[in-house]
Amino acid sequence: MEQEIIAKGAYNPKIVRRLAAYAVPHRSIIVFAFLAMLISTITELLQPVVLQRAIDSYILAGGEGAAAGIVRSCLIFIGLLLGGMLFAFLETYLISLAGQKVMKDLRVSLFRHIIGRSLAFIAEHPSGRLVTRITNDVETINELFSEVLTSLFKDLFIMGGVVITLFFLDARLAFITALSLPPVLVCTLIFRVRAREAFRKVRHWVSQANSFFAEHIAGVKIIQLFTQETRTAQVYEDVNQNLTKSNLGEMYVFATFRPIIDFLGSLSLGIILYFGALRNLNAGLSLGTFVAFINLIRKFYQPVMDIAEKYTILQSALVGAERIFQMMDDGRCIPDTGKDVLEKPVRGAVSFQNVEFAYKAGEPVLRGISFTVNPGETLAIVGSTGAGKTTIASLLTRLWDIDSGSITLDGKDIRGLPLSQLRGAVQPIQQEVTLFSQSIRENITLGLEIPEERLVRAARLAQAHDFISALPQGYDTMLQEGAVNLSSGQRQLLSFARILAHNPRVLILDEATSSIDTETEKLVQKAMKTVLEGRTSIVIAHRLSTVRSASRILVLSEGRIIEEGSHEELLAKGGMYHALYNLQMQS
């Protein structure tokens, strides 16, 4: 079960206070909404009173002014109805407006938090779970504002107002009526505890179902290639079975509560009819007051049922908020407190000194790595899968922080540099190309104001300009999700154009030509010789043919540097590099 579901209390004041903090900027809207709600409630409570006065003072009393009094009472009654409608509309509109604004602020806040977390945080939260938090859970909070907040307070005001009005009309009958209320309160308290646990289970299995769906839709190609459609569908059916059970559990709680409240409401109404009828026969209670009591009791129990319905939304919103805030309380991020500054222009001298790193404690990936890259030098890093090559690139850009040792850029520890400055000077072309559902231009610039000539020049150097120009809208062509309207080679060339347009001083090529065909690779290699001239570059590759021209080559094995030298020197040593080279040449 997800770790988020931890608290067992029916009410968490900390969650409510944190939600209230998001409502504070919109308090003026909420205040006006509550004023409208208050006026709407008063008009509703006055209607039975007007009816009682009309019956007792005009209909039963008769007399010379009875007809005019009845007309006047009707006009007042209609005025109360119209006023109630107007202010009910205002309260609904204003509170919905506030809810939308709060939801927007919460979504943006959660999104900013997520994209600022470390990769350790991202690795622990499946994309489906993150999507659930920022969509489903935030939407339940919107329902809290738009459907619950005013309704809940209005129902409480009506219930309190009904009790006060009952005592105002006839204290004795009101006291008898009040004796039937304790069972209602007891049932409501029991329902609240049972309902919260049911809502927690529902939210948990909704998240599980969303996570499974998002992950397996993203990997549908693998599922089909390995003919796992039937098994995957069965697992998803099992997850949905648990979701169905939790939903049925929620409905069971509510289905039990509703008939009980209906019974208690009917019982209260029966008590009023009995004692009210006796007092009316004994002339101790007027017919108008008797009718007003019946109307008021109906108004009392209608909010009780409404509160029960709204309570489901309230609990769902509180559980959703609890999960959102728990995620927002996860402070795992790369610290960005550096105050040091790189001197301009950046030279690009990189140094690793005794660097130790492990993704999980006790499972080291890099063990005492030390090397330097001089400004303008091209260093290649090769080795078998899992040797730690890509980890070096991640550490240099501080996607992860080292456990011990130091990494410096131009003699300054990268942990002392602002992340924006470090990542502006050091940028990778990664093995897996990430493109967004935006235009090609936006995918290259990523929001940076880049002149057109610089953009086109970067695309030309990356050999991407020709295929971009051939597209219907050129640089303004919109990419589909996952850039499926481009070939894998074209996607890789766009990633080259992106990095060149941003013009970093240190370039990391992490298997950067793995998705490019041989003919395209030759063009890219030719262009890169010009682009890399004068830059510091670190080339990470499995294909040794791509690193032959590097100034130096490091050979990694199990997180350690076991060989270092030029292509010719390493071949002459007859070690691991020589073995890898011969193996690739034979294949």
N, C-alpha and C positions, 0 to 999 in steps of 0.2 A: 504494500500500500504506500502511496506517496508520503513523503516525509512532511509535507505541508500540514497534513491533517493531524494536529497535535493537541490543540486546546479542547477541553471537554465542557467548559462552562456554557451556559445558555446565553450569556451576555458578556461581552468584552468591552468595558468602557474605553480601553486604549484604542481599540479599532474605531469606535464611534468618534472619539476625539480627533483621530487622524483624518477621518472622513470629513468631520466638521471643519478642519483646517482648509480643506479644498473648497468648502462652501463659503468661507469668510470673504473672499474677494467679490462674491456675488450676493452679499448679505442684503443689499438694498432691494434686490429683486425678491428675495425670500421674504423679507419683512412685508412688502406690499402684498405678496401672495397670502401671507398669514392674516393680514388685515382683511383681505377679501374673503378668506375662509371664515373669519370670525363673524363678519357681517352676514355671510350666507347662512351660518349656523343659527344666528339670532333670528333671521327671517323664518327659518324652518321651525324653530321652537315657538315662535309667536303664532303660527298658524292654528294649532289646537286651542290656544288661549282665545283668539278671535272667534273661533267656532263656538267655544263655551259661552262667551259673552253673547253671541248672537242667539244661541238657543235659550239661555236663561233670561236675558234682558229683553228680547224682542219676540222670538217665536212663541215661547210659552207664556210670557207676560202679556203679550198683545198690547192693546191700547192705541192711543191716537198716533204716536210717533213710531209704531212698530215697523210699518212698511219702510219708512225712511231709514230706520236703524238697520233693517235687513239689507237694504241697498248699500248703505254706507259700509256695513260689515263685509259685503261681497266685494266692494271696491278695494277695501283694505286687504282682503284676502288675496285678490288678484294682484294687487301691488306687491304684496309679499312674495307671491310666486314669481312675478317678473323680476323683482329685485334679486331673489335667490338665484334665478337663472343667470342673470348678468354677472353677479359676483362669483358664482360657481365657475363660469367661463373664465373670468379673470384669474381666479386661483389656479385653475388647471393649466392655463396658458403660461402664467408666470413661473409656476413651479417646474413645468416642463422645460421652459427656457433655462432656468437655473440648472436643472439636471443635465441638459445638453452641454452647458458650459463647464460644469464640473467634470463630466465624462470626457470632454475634450482635453481638459487640463490633466486629468489622471492618465489618459492614454499617452499623451505627449511625455509626461513625467516618467511613466513606465518604460516607454520606448527609449528615451534618453538614458535611463538607468541601464537597460539591457545592452545597448550598443556600447556602453562604457565599461562593461564588465570584462574581466579577464577571460581568456580562452578556457580556463579551468571551470568557470561558471557556465559558459556556453556548452561545454562538453557534458555537463551534468544535467542539462535541461534540454530534452528533445524539442525540436522545432514545434511539434504539435502542442506541447504543453505551453510553450511561450505564446503561441497563437491563441490558445484557450484563455490565457491570462488577459491578453490585450484586447480580446474581442468579447467572448462569452462572459467572463467575470466582470469586466468593466460595464457591459450592458446590464448586468443585474443591478449594478449600482445606479445606473440611469433609471431603472424601474423603481428603485428605492425612492428616488426623488419624484419621478413623474406619477407613480401610482400609489406609493405608500405614505410618503411624508405628510402631505396635507390630509389625505384620507384618514390616516391613523389619528392625527391630532383632531381632525374634525369629528371623528367617531367618538373620541374621548370627551370632547367638548359637548357633543350631543348627549352622551350618556350622563355626564355630570349635570348638564342643563336640564335634562329630563327629570333627574332626581330632585333638583332644586325646584323646578316647576311643579312637580307633584306635591311637594311639601307646601308650596305656596297656595295650591288649590285646595288641598285637604290633607293636613298633617297626619291624621289618624290612618286614613287609607294608604297614604304614602309609606307610613311605618310598616304596615302589614305587607305591602308590596316589597319593601326592602329586605324582609326576612327571606325572600326567595332568591336573593342575589348571591349569598355565600357559595352555594353549590356551583354557580356559574364561574365564580373566581377560581375555585378549586380545579374545576375542569380545564379552565384556561391555562393555569400554571402547569398542570400535568401535560397538556397538549404542547406547551412551549418547549419543555424538556425533550419530549419524544420527537417532536418535529425537527429540532436542531440536528440531532444525530442522523435522522433520515435525510436531511438536506445535505449534510456532509458527505454521506455515501453517494448521493446522486452526483454532486460536483466532482468527487473523486473519479467515478467511473465515466463521467462525461470527458474529463481530461484524459483518461486512459484510452478511450475510444478515439478521441481526436488525435492523440499522439500516434497511435497505431495507424490510423488512416493516413496521416500526413507522411509518416515515414515510409509506408509501403506503397503509396502512390508515387512518391519520389523514386522508389526503387522498383517500379513495376516492370522495367525491362529485365532486371535480374530474375524476378519472380516468373516471368514468362519464359525466359531462356532456360531456366531450370525446372520448368513445368511444375511450379509450386502453387498454382492458382487454387486448387482444391484445398490444400492444407492451410494456405493463408486465409482463405475464406472461412474455414472452420475455426481458426483461432480468432478471427474477427467476430464470428458468430458467438463464441464463448464470451468474449469481452462484452458484446452487446447483451448477452443473456444476463450478465451481472448488472449491466446498466438497467435492463428491464426490471430485474428483481428489486433494485434500489428505488426505481420509480414507483413500483407497486407498493413497496414499503411506505413510501411517502404518501401515496394515495390512501393506503390503509389507515394511517394515522388521521388523515383529514376526514376520511369517510366515517370513522368512528366518532370524531368530534362533532360533526354537523348534526347527526340525528339527536345526540344528547342535548345540544343547545336548542334544537327545535322543540324537544320534549320539555325542557325547562322553561322555554318561552311560552309554550302553550299552557304549562302548569301555572305560570305567573298570571297569564291572561285569565285562566279559570278562577284563580283566587280572587282577582279583581272583580270578575263578573259576580262571583258568589257574595263576597262581602259588600261590594258596591250595590248590588241589587237589594240586599237586606237593608242597607242604610238608606237607599232610595225609597224603599217601601215605608220605612220609618220616618221619612221626610228629613233624614239627617244628611242627605247628599242630593244635590240638584242633578237633573238629567244632563245638563250641559257639562257639569264637572265629571259626571260618569263617562260621557262620551269622550271628553278630553283625556281622561285617564287611559281609556282603551287605546286612543290614538298615540298617546305618549309612550305607553308600554311597547306598542309596535315599533315606535321609533327607537326605543331603547335596545330591543333585541336585534333589530336590523344591523346596527353597528357592531354588535357582538359577533355576528356571522361575518360581517365585513372585515373586522379585525382578524378573525381566524384566517380568512383568505389572504389578507394583506400580510399576515404574519409569515405565511410561506415565502412571500417575496422578500420580506424583511430578513428572514433567516438566510435565505439564499444569497441576498446581497451582503450580509455580514460575513458569511463563509467566503464569498468571492473576494470581499475586501481583505479578509484575513490572509487569504492565499496571495493576493497582490502585494500586500504590505510585507509579508514574509519574504517574498522574492525581492522586494525593494530594500529589505534589511540585509540582504546578502551583500556585504561590502567588498567582496573579492574583486579587486581591480588592480591594474598596474598603477602604482603611485605616480602621480604627475605633479610632484612638488619641487622639481629641479629648478634652481635659480641660475645655474651656470649658463654661459653663452658661448657659442662657437664663433670663432673669429672669421670674418669674411675676407676673401672668399674661403670656403671650406676646402681644405687640402685633400681630405679623404684618407687619412692614415688610420688603419684599423688594427687593433691589437687585442688578442685574447690571452689572458694570463691565468693559468691554473683553474680554468672554468670547470665547475662541477654542476650537474643538473640532473634532476629526476622528475618525471611527470607524477610518479607516485613514490612515496617514501619507501626506501629500501630497494628501489628498482632503478639504479642509476643509468642514465642514457649517455651522458658525457662524463668522462673521468680524467680530470686534470688536463684539459685541452689548452695548449699554448701555441700561438702562432701570430705573426704580424703580416699585414699587407701594406706595402708602401703606397704613397699617393701615385695614382696612374697605373698601378700594377694590376695584372690579371692573375688571380689565384684560382685554381681549380680544386674542387674537393670531390673525391670519388670514393667508392666503397660499396659494399653489399647493402641490400635493403635492411634497415634497422640499425645501421652503423651510427646514425646521428647527424647525417648531412643536412637534412631539412631543419633539424632542431637548431643548428648553428645559425641559419637564416632567421628563424623565429626569435632567437635570443638577441641577435644584432639589432633587430627592429623593435625589441621589447614587447613582442606579443606574449612572451613569458619572461620572467625574471630569473636570473641565475641563482643557484643555492649558495655558491661560494666562488671566490676568485674575482676577476674584474674584466670588463670589456670597455675599451676606450676608443673614442673617435677624436682624432687630432689631439691626443694626449689627455682628453677629458673623459672621466667616467660617464658612460651613457645614462646611468641612474641619476646623475646630477643635472642632466639636460631636460628641458621641457620636451614632452613627447612630440609636440607639433614641430619643433625644430629638428629633433632627431629623425623623425619619419619624413621630413621634407628633404633631408640630406641623404637618407638611406632608404631605398625603395626596392622591393623585389618584383620580379616577373615570375609568378608562381606557376607550379605544375598544373594546378586546377584553375582554369580561367573562370572568373566570375564577372558576368555581364548582367546589367539590369534592364528591365522592361521600359527603356527610355530610348531616345534617339542615339545614333552612333556618336554624334557630336557630344552629347551629355555623358556618354560612357567613356569618352576619351578625356574630357575636361574634368568630370566629377565635381562640377560646381565652381571650378577655378576659372577666373577670367583670363582666357588664353586668346591672344590675337589670332585671327584667321590664318595669316601666313605661317605662324608658328605651328598651328594645328595641322595644316596641310603638309608642312615640311616634316613634321613627326610621322605623319602617315606615309609620306613618300619614303622616308628612311626605313620604315618598318615594312615596306613593300605592300602597304594596305590601301594606298590611294587609288590604284587602278580598279580594284574590285568595289571600293566604296563609290567611286564615280559612276560605275556601271549600274548601281542600284537605282530604283525609280526616283527616290528623293535624295540621293547622294548622302551627304553627312547628316541630313535630317530624317533619314529612314528610321522608323521605329522598330526596335527589336522586340520580338515576342518573348514570352517567359522562357528563360533558359537560353535565349538567343538561338532557338532551334531553326530560325530562318537563315542561319549562317552555317557554313561547314566548320568542322573542328579546327581546320587550318586557318580559316578566316577569323575565328574567335581568338586564336592564339596571336595572329598578326595584330588584331585590335589591342590586345593586352600590351604588345610591344609599342604600338603607337601611343597608348595611354602613358606608359612609363617615360617615353621619350619626350612627350609634350610637357610633362611635369619636371623634366630635366634635373634629376637628382645627381649629387656628386659621387655617391657610392651606389653601384648597381649590383643586385643579386639576381642571378639567373638560375632559378631552381627547376631543373629539367625543362627549361623554357622552350625547347624545340621538340618536345616529345609528341606533340599533336600535329606536327607539320610534315607534309610529305617531303620526299627527298628533293624534288625539284624546287619547292618553295624554300626548303631549308638552305639550299645553296644561295638563293637570293638574300635570305635573311642574314646568313653568315657574312656575306659580302658587305651588306649594309652595316652590320654591327661592328665590323672592323673600323669603319669611319666613326661610328657613334661612340665606341668605347675608347677611342684615342684620347688620352689625357684623363680618363675617369678611372677611379678605383673600381674593380669589378671582381665579384666572387661568383664563379661558375660551378654549380652543383649538377652533376650528370652521372648517369649510368653508362651512357654511350661514350666510350673513351675517344671516339673519333672527333667529338665536339670539343675536346680539351687539349688537343695536341699542341696548339699554339699558345697555351697559357705560360706565363713566366715561371710559375711553380705549380706543382701538383701535390696536394696532401692526400694520403690514402688512409681512410678511417676503417677501423675494425673494432666492434664492440665498444664504441665510445672513446677509443684512443687513437692517436696518430701513430701509425706504425711505419710509414714511409713518407719521405718528402724529397722533392727534386723535380727536374724537368722531365719531359716525356722520354727523352733519350737516356737520361741518367737512371730513371726508374726501370726502363727496359733492361739496361745493362746490369742492374742489381739482381735481376732474376727472382724477385720476390713476388708479393701478392699482386702488384700492379702488372707485372709481366704475365702472371697466370691469368688475370682478368682480361688482359689485352689479347692474349692468344686464344682464350675461350671465345671472345667476341669475334675475332677475325675468322674463326673456324665456323661460326654459326651463320 
